[in-house]
Amino acid sequence: MKHEHQIELLKHLSPQAFLAFGMGQVAYIRPVTIENRKAYSLHAADGTALTLVDSLAGACVLARQNDLDPVVVQ
């Protein structure tokens, strides 16, 4: 499956299915802008905000250090 196709599949999940998807295994990373600076918000599978970091690479490393598979959503 191509990356774009995977993103489209995730976009069409119901809120309940999205919440259950990868619970305990996946960390979602979302780009955000804070005070005109780009940052990345790291979230648990249930949507709980975990932390903000200044780089996508840093967010991915942090997720992997906590035994989570990072997934970037937009």
Contacts in CASP RR format, 6 or more apart in sequence:
PFRMAT RR
TARGET T0000
AUTHOR 0000-0000-0000
METHOD contacts of the structure
MODEL  1
MKHEHQIELLKHLSPQAFLAFGMGQVAYIRPVTIENRKAYSLHAADGTAL
TLVDSLAGACVLARQNDLDPVVVQ
7 73 0 8 1.000
7 74 0 8 1.000
10 18 0 8 1.000
10 21 0 8 1.000
10 71 0 8 1.000
10 73 0 8 1.000
13 21 0 8 1.000
19 45 0 8 1.000
19 46 0 8 1.000
19 47 0 8 1.000
20 45 0 8 1.000
21 45 0 8 1.000
22 45 0 8 1.000
23 45 0 8 1.000
23 46 0 8 1.000
24 44 0 8 1.000
24 45 0 8 1.000
24 68 0 8 1.000
25 45 0 8 1.000
25 68 0 8 1.000
25 69 0 8 1.000
26 45 0 8 1.000
26 68 0 8 1.000
26 69 0 8 1.000
26 70 0 8 1.000
26 71 0 8 1.000
27 42 0 8 1.000
27 43 0 8 1.000
27 44 0 8 1.000
27 45 0 8 1.000
27 50 0 8 1.000
27 59 0 8 1.000
27 62 0 8 1.000
27 63 0 8 1.000
27 66 0 8 1.000
27 68 0 8 1.000
27 69 0 8 1.000
27 70 0 8 1.000
27 71 0 8 1.000
28 42 0 8 1.000
28 43 0 8 1.000
28 44 0 8 1.000
28 45 0 8 1.000
28 47 0 8 1.000
28 70 0 8 1.000
28 71 0 8 1.000
28 72 0 8 1.000
28 73 0 8 1.000
29 40 0 8 1.000
29 41 0 8 1.000
29 42 0 8 1.000
29 43 0 8 1.000
29 56 0 8 1.000
29 59 0 8 1.000
29 60 0 8 1.000
29 63 0 8 1.000
29 70 0 8 1.000
29 71 0 8 1.000
29 72 0 8 1.000
29 73 0 8 1.000
30 40 0 8 1.000
30 41 0 8 1.000
30 43 0 8 1.000
30 72 0 8 1.000
30 73 0 8 1.000
30 74 0 8 1.000
31 38 0 8 1.000
31 39 0 8 1.000
31 40 0 8 1.000
31 41 0 8 1.000
31 56 0 8 1.000
31 72 0 8 1.000
31 74 0 8 1.000
32 38 0 8 1.000
32 39 0 8 1.000
32 40 0 8 1.000
32 41 0 8 1.000
32 52 0 8 1.000
33 39 0 8 1.000
34 52 0 8 1.000
37 54 0 8 1.000
38 54 0 8 1.000
39 52 0 8 1.000
39 53 0 8 1.000
39 54 0 8 1.000
40 52 0 8 1.000
40 53 0 8 1.000
40 54 0 8 1.000
40 55 0 8 1.000
40 56 0 8 1.000
40 58 0 8 1.000
40 59 0 8 1.000
41 49 0 8 1.000
41 51 0 8 1.000
41 52 0 8 1.000
42 49 0 8 1.000
42 50 0 8 1.000
42 51 0 8 1.000
42 52 0 8 1.000
42 53 0 8 1.000
42 59 0 8 1.000
42 62 0 8 1.000
42 63 0 8 1.000
42 70 0 8 1.000
43 49 0 8 1.000
43 50 0 8 1.000
44 50 0 8 1.000
51 62 0 8 1.000
53 59 0 8 1.000
53 62 0 8 1.000
56 72 0 8 1.000
59 70 0 8 1.000
60 70 0 8 1.000
63 69 0 8 1.000
63 70 0 8 1.000
64 70 0 8 1.000
END
